[in-house]
């Protein structure tokens, strides 16, 4: 019983459980299968990535304060975050993965990092 490569449809030689004729075909197949499906998804992921990098750069000690002006000047987009956490005292933190922020008085922000 012969099998054909899932990527190029060439005949596969070797183990009977092989799905691809080469590493190149395996990589091409998986890259195509796993790429972001749409520009919308790619753009959202890029904005999340940028926000995350900004928070990491401004919060090297895992807890600090900054200003809205500083965040905006670096290109931070407040519309993109991955989760919201409300404390028992009513404070609301917005997180991008493990990096979070909360608005405080005078256009200030507290930056925090979740424990791993």
Steps between C-alpha positions, in 0.01 A plus 500: 500500500667824391438836664544845356649810662235730651683803355623412151311175437822312412532133596641451851785255550586381850308432816134421450388775740682780311280781372756705307772422252748749654556748780443780251152371415419448869609858581307649206184311593515601868591863425206533262266326745606704804534848350263772611185450295421863428653845502267588789648226719856590400439870575346426842790271592747769393326761718494264799870424446583873483298578816672212681848623404416852616378377840806276542735789418327740741460242779837326553446464878155331470319799660534867413311815407489690173284752318250473219711745299803271523299192396337681207833650385641149469201390291296317765144423386256477792241313292710183482544276805453130576310504832343714771543438872277668760622501857280459807543872566360586155822584318520391137826377347541440127750232402697414192597146593690542830558878477223716644404861552244697698404864465558717807455871572649780284524290181736262677525124468624225727684227306514150649612153404303185593686234692583203281 
